[in-house]
Amino acid sequence: MKNTVLSTCSMRDLDAQAKQNDLEKGYALMKQAGSALFRLVTAKPQTNVAVFIGGGNNGGDGLVLARLLQQAGIPFNVYSLAPVEKLKNEAKMALDDFLSERGKIVYVGESEKILATKPNFSVVVDCMLGNGAQGELRPAFAAAVREINSWNIPVIAADAPTGYDSAEHGRREPCIVANKTMLFGFPRLDAYTSEGGPVFGNVTVANLDYPEDLVAKFDEGIYTANESDIPQMLPKRNEWGEKRDQGCAMIVAGSKDMPGAAALCTKAALRSGTGLVTLASPDAVMPILQSKLTEPVFCSLCDMDGQDCDSVDDRAATFAPAHIPQILAALRHNQALAIGPGLGSNECTQTAVLELLGKVQCPTVIDADALNAIATLNKTVASATSGAYSFLKSIKTAAVLTPHKREFERLFGSLPKKETDIPNHLRKLAKETRKTILLKGAPTYIAFDDERVYVLPVSNSGMAKGGSGDVLTGIIVALLAQGMGTNEAALLGTLLHQKAGECARRDLGSFSMLPSDVIRRLPEAFKI
């Protein structure tokens, strides 16, 4: 499983080296791209297709599409923003083939308005500029983009929506807002960021025949994964084993004000294949958790004299240093630990988290309030690479950190302003701390401790709700308990979480779905 993501520059260089200044090779790749675009456009019956082209190779892709539409007898119109005599090289070859079959092109590069009446197109295909565009749009292109956007007709963009600056990794004004974009060759990060995603729409990738040895030269260590990768990643089940043979996970979570986080994390772990889950939570919280859960083993963190807490009530409801021997004793019978969901920010708890993490010897998921406890080691933003950073390096056990963006910045300082710089930033931190870093969001980034970075390009507003991260932590700790490494468990856990979330959105909609609904869809996510 290795779906390589390339930068815009690498994609251009790969394309140039694959052609080797050979127009026939270049045109062969262009015909592959145009054919893939034709298959996407005609996946649904079309009554009239509008193809907009520019004067570069993106326009050549559109002309290959137009020739195939003509051969298939599908009504279409080609509108060019550039005089056709400006087309050269492979694009000129595509033009000649199109004209040889009596194709017609309407030049609109000097038109104030493309159409005088409301269009009757079923789809618009944007082949004006592609991923080579940078800077402000020329007036004719800007006018065309505004008019196309005003039509409220589905738009398919070829390689990049016109108006997206692939050099600066940002939208210009105006910019085509595509329903779908087909990327040629390889995925590119621009299509999945919060800046590019809204204008790229749903993204598909057309594989082109680039030599594998040449592709390897441009591999930047950034990859994508999707639901189709789940079956090959699932841990093997021991059909003859008892519960302990399926893995035992321990979860330290919950507090007086946040028992739900512990419950969600535990339910998710139970639904994710592990044979036994032990939930450790303060004594005062246990009655609530025991009313919500029936399957786990409960480890009550009892009220003990001498705890460093402000009151007796705090001692009963707070994870404290005095509980650590109790947890370590129970942890001897478990293969993985998750710590943090709903633990609270009590100073006593934060001290206990730091002390426990220094003694744990099994793979660990560090989430939520456990991350916040580590972040307290940073007294100022300037020390964000010393306190928390040094502490994480000192933890010897393998671990997955699961911060959202605010938690990440408390730990490590600000993220890069350009989202396309995030993978390399995470790669450096993961390598130096020797931890797997899972940055939650849309997209989700997972930096492995071996310098690989995965980008999971799924957005689902229904999962942007309190408790979703607790569910993810439960899934990952269950996979760790079943023997998976931290890198693989983080990746597979996120894919399963996303798939279950998509199932919940399908059934309930993004407004009404809850994290508990995601847990209920985990059986569907695990199905092979």
N, C-alpha and C positions, 0 to 999 in steps of 0.2 A: 504494500500500500504506500504509494509515493506519488501524490498529485502535486507536481512542482508548480510553485508560484514564481513568476518572473516579474521583475520591474519593467517599466516601459523601456528604459534604455537597453536592458538585456534582451528584451523581445526584439527590438529593432536590430541590435547587433547580431542576434541569432538568425534573424530573417536575412540579413545582408550576407552573412557567411554561408548560409544554406544555398543562396542563389549563386554565389561566386561570380557575380557579374554576367551570369548566363540568363538571358531573357527567357529562354524556353523553360528553364527550371523555375524562374520566378513566375511565369504565367501558369505553370502546372500547379504551383501552390495557390495562386489566385483563383484558379478554377476549382480547386478543392474548397476554398473559402466560400466562393459564390454558390457552389453546390450545397454546402452545409446551410448557408443562409436560405437557399430555396427550400430545403426540407423543413426548416423552421417556419418559414412564411406560409408554406402550404400544409402544415400540420393540421390546420383547420381550413375548411373550404373558404376561398376568397372570391368576392365578386368583382373587385376592382382594386388593384394595388398601385400605390404611388411610390415611385423610387426616386429619391433625391440624391444626386451625385455631385461631387466636387471634381477638381482637376487632378487629384492624386490617385494613388493605388486603391484607396477606399472607394473612390468612384469606379475604378475598374472592377472591384468586387460587385458593386451594384449593377454594372453592365453585364457581368456573367449571370447574375440573378435575372436580369431582364430578358436575356436571351433564352434562359430556361423557362421563364414564364411564357414567353412567346411560343416556344416549342410545345408547351403543355396546353396551350389554348386558353390561358387565364388572362382576362383583361388587365391591362396595366398602362401606366404612363410614366415616362422618364423625364424628370426635370433636372436640368443642369445649372449649377451656380457658376460654372466656369465655361468659357468658350471651348468647344470640343477640340479645336485645333491645339489647345494647350496640353491635352493628354499625351503622354509619352511612355516609352518602354512598355511594361506589361499592360498598363492601362490602355495604351494605344492599340495593343494587340486585341484586348477585350472589345474595344470600340470597333475595330475593323470586323471582328467576327459578328458583332451585333448588327452593324450596318449591312453586312453581307446577306443577312436574313431579312432585309428590309425593315430593320428597326428604326424607330423615329425618336428623336430627342427634342424636347422643348427647352430652349435657353431662357432662363429667368433671372440671369445675373444682373440685369439692369431694370427689373420690374419692381415697381413700388408695391404691387400686390399680385400674388401668383394667380389667384382665381378670383373672378368677379362675382361668382355665386357660391353658395354653400357646397362644399365637395361631397361626392358620394362614394369616397374611397372606403373600403372595409379595413385597410391597414396602410400605414405609411412606413416606408423603410428608409432610414437615415444612413446614407453612405456619403455624406458630404465631406467629412474631415477625418474621422477615425481617431486613433490614439496618437497620431503625430502632431495634433494641433496644440499650439500654445499661444498665449497672448490674447488680446481682445479680438473678437470676431470682426471681420470686415463688414461694412454696412449692409451689403447684399445678403450675406450669410445671417447676420443678426435679424434682418427683416424676415427672412424665410423662417428662422427658428421661431420668432414671435407668432407668425401666422400659423405655422404647423401646430404650435402649442394651443392656439386659440380654437382649433378645430375640434378638440376633444375626441379625436380618433386614435385608436391604439397605434403606438409607435414601436417599431423594432429598430434598434440601433445596431450598426455593424462596427464592432470593436470598441467604440466609445460614443456616447451621445455628443453631437455637435454643440460646442460651448463648454465642454469639460476640458480643462487645461491639464493634460497628462504630465507636463513638465513641472508645474507648480502644485499638482495634486489637489485641484480645487475647481469649483464651478464658477464660470464666468456668468455675467448677466448680459443677454439671456442665455439659456441653456436648454437644449431639448430634454424633456422629461419623458424618458422611454418607459414603456411597460415591460419590455424585454430587451436585453442586449446579448448579442452573440460575440464572445471573445474568440479570436482566432489563434490557435496554437496552444496557449497555456493561460491559466487563470492569472489575473493581475490584481494586486491588492487594492488599487483604486476602486474597483467595482464593489468592494465589500465594506468600505469604511463608511462612517456616518456622514461624511462629506459626499462621497460618490454614490453610495448605495441608493439614496432617494431618486437619483436621476438615471442610474443604470437599470433600475427595476430588477426583475427576475433575470438571473444571469445563467447562460449556458455556455459551454466551451466546445468549440469545434477543433478536434485534433487534426493537425496537419502532419504531413510526412517529413518531419525533420529528423535527421540522423541522430540516433541515440547518443553516439559518442560526442557529437557536437552539442547536444542538449546538456550533457554532463558538464561541459565547460562553463555553462552559464547557471548551473545549479547554485542558488544562494542560500540553501538550507531552510527555505520557507515552503511550507506545504499546506494543502487543504485536505480535509477528510469529510465524508458525508455518511448518511444513513446506510448506504450500500456497503460500507466498510465494516459495519457492526458484526455480521455473522462470523467473519474470519478472525475477529479479535476476541470473541467471547472465551472466557476460561473454560477448560474442559471440566465436565461434571464427573464426579466419582459415583457411578450408579450403584456400587456395592458398599459404599461407605456410610458411616453413621454421621450424625450432625456435626461432630467436630472435624470430620474429614472434609466438610464443605467450607470450613473456615470459621473462625470466631473473631468477632469484632467488638471492641469496647468504645463507648461514646461517653465523653465527659461533657455534659451540657445542661442548660436550664438554670433558672433562678426564679425567685418569687414572682417577678414581673414578666418573665418570658419563658414559661414552661412549654409553650407551643413550639418553640424552636427545637427543643429536645425531642418532643413527640414527632415532629415532622422528620427530623434527621433519622430517628430510630425506625420509623415506619418505612422510610425509603431504603434503609440498610436491609431490613427484613425482606423487602420486595426484590432485593437485588442479588439473591443467590446464597448469601452467607448462612451457615447452619445455625449459628448462635450469636445473638447480640446481647451484650451487657450494657445497660444504661446506668451510669453513675451520675447522681444528681443530689443536691442538698436535701436533707431529711424533710424539711418543711414543704418541699415541692412534690415529694413522692405521692401523697394522696391524689393530687391532680393528675400526675402522669399515670398512676396505676388505674385511674378511671378511664384514661384514654387508650391505654395499651394493654394487651394481654399476652403477647408473644415473647417479649424480652425478659432477660434476667435483670432484676433490679439490684443496684448497689447503692444503698442509702448512705450518703455522706453524713455521718451522725454528728450531733452536737457534742463537741468535746471541750472540756475545760482547757484554758490556756491558749485558745485560738486568738490570733491577733485581729480581733474585730471589735467594733465599737459597742456592741450590746449582745445580750443573749439572743434576741430576735435575729440579729445579723448572723450569729454563729449557726443558727438552725437553717438559715436560708442562703448561705454563702459558701462557695467553694473556697477553702482556706488551706494554708500550708500544712496544717495538722492532718489533713485528709490524704496527703500524698502517700504515706506508707500503705494505707488501705487500698488506694488505687493501684500502686505498684504490685501489691500482692495479688489483686484480681487480674492485673494485666499479664501476669505470668502464664495465664491460660488462654491468652488471646494473641492473634497474629498481627493485629493492626489496631490503631487508635485514631479516633477523631476527637478533637477538642475545640471548643469555642462557641457553638451555637447557643445563644441566649444566656451565656454565663454571667453577663453583667460587667459593669466597669468599676465595681468596688475595688478599692486599693488592695484590700486583703486578697481578693480573687486574682488580681493582676500579679501580685507577688507569688501566689501559688502556681499560676500558669507558668511563669518564668522558671520557677524552681523545678516543676514537674518536667518541662521540656528538656531541661538539662540532664535528666535521669532516664528518660524513655529510651528504649533500645529497639523498638519495633517500628515499622513504617507508620507514618503519622500524617493525618490531614489536619492542617492548622487553619482555622477559619474564624471569621467574625470577631468575637471579643478576645479570642486568643491572639489574633493578629493585632488588635488594638492594644493588648497588654504589651506586646513586643514593641509597638510603636511608642510607648511611653518612654522607652530608652533614648528616644530622640528629643533632646531638650529644645532644639531649634531646627528649622528647616535645613540650615547649613550643616548640621550634624547627621543628616538623614543617611549618610553613607558610613557612619561610624557606629552609633549605638545599636540600632536594630540590625543593621547590616552585619556588624561584627558578631552579634549574638546569633544570628542565623547561620553564619559560617561556623560558629562554635558547636552547633548542634550536630552530633555525629550521625544520628539516624537519618535514613532517607525520609523525605517529607514532601508533601504537596501543599503549597500555599494557595489559598483560594480567595484573593481579595477582589472586591469591586474597585472602581477607580479611586474613590475617596480613601478607602483603606490602603490601597497601594501607595497613594501619595503621602499618607501618614508614615508609612514604612520607609519609602525610598525617595521621597520628594516628587516633584512634578514630572508628569509624563511629557514626552516630546509634543510640541505644538502640532506638528504634522503627523497624522495617524500612520502614514506610511513609514515613519521612522520608529514606530513602536516595536515591531518585531526585533530589530537589532538591539534596541535598548533592553528589552526583556532577555534576549539571548545572553547579553553580557552579565546581567544580574544573576541569571540562573546558573551560568557557568561558574561565576565567582563564589556564590553562596552554596553551590552544589545541591540546589533544591529545584524541584519542578514548580514553576510559577504559572498559575492559571488565572489570567486576568478576565474576570467576568464582564460581560456586556454584549453589545452587538456591533461588530463581531466579537467573539471570544478568542483570546490569544492564549496559547499554551506553549511556554518555553521549556524545553527539556534541558536537563543538566548536561547533555552531550552536544549542545549548540543547535539542535534542530528547533524550529518554531512552527507550530501549526496554527492556522487561521481557520476558524469555524464560522463560515459566513451565514449565520442564521439570525434573523431578527423576529421576535415574537413579543409584542407589547403585553400579551397576557401573562408572560412570565416575569414582567417587571413589577413584581409584588413581593412584599415582605414574606419571607419563608422559602422562596424559591432556592436561595443559596443553601439553606439548611437541607433541602432535598438533595441537591447536588452532592453535598458533603457526605450524606448517608450512602449514596450510590458508590462514591469513590472508595470510602472506607470498606464497604462490603467487597469490592473488587480486590483491594489490597489484601484483605483477609483470605481471599481465595488464591493468593499467590502471585498476583500480577505485580509488576514493578510500578513505581510511582509514575513514570512517564506514560506507560500504557494505560494504567488505571485512570489517570486524569483525562486522557484522550477518549477512551471508551466511555467513561462515566459521563463526560460532557455530551457525547453523541447520543447516549441513551436518554439523558435528561432532555436534550433538545427534541428528540423524536417523540418522547412521551408528551412534551409540551405541545408539539404540533398536533398530536392526537387529541389532546384536551381542547385546543383551539378549534379543531374541526368539529368536535362534538358540542362544545359549549359556547364558543366565541371568546374573543380576547377580553371583552368587558367582564364577563362573569366567571371565567375559570379561576380556580384557586390552586395554590401549591399542593393541597391535598388531592385535587383532581389529577394533577400530574403523577402523583404516586399511584393512583388507581389505574393509570394508563401504562405503567411500567411493564406489566405482563405483555402488552402489545409491542412495546419497544424491544423486549428481549426475544420475541418470536423470530424464528429463523425461517 
